[in-house]
């Protein structure tokens, strides 16, 4: 039983040491900036991507929406 107690003390000591050495938590505004979507970070890229997407011809989409009756 002494061995389990020693391991428990070691883990508790390590946790206390890690908490003491940990850097401070970043401010909430910084975290929100990190999760900002790419289209808000780079609106020019988003606009260019939207233009390219709008330029794609959709004739294939119509053909695929009406499957042939003979194929199951």
C-alpha angles and dihedrals in degrees: 000000000000091000092057090049091051091051091049091052091047092051092047091050091049092049092051091048092049091050091050093049098042117112118243117274115265117251117265093245090059092051091050090051090053092057095045110132117253093242089061093046094049110024091167091059090047092052091049091048091049091051091051091048092049090051094059111107113238099204091111091054091059092049091051094049091065107053118200114263093226096060118080 
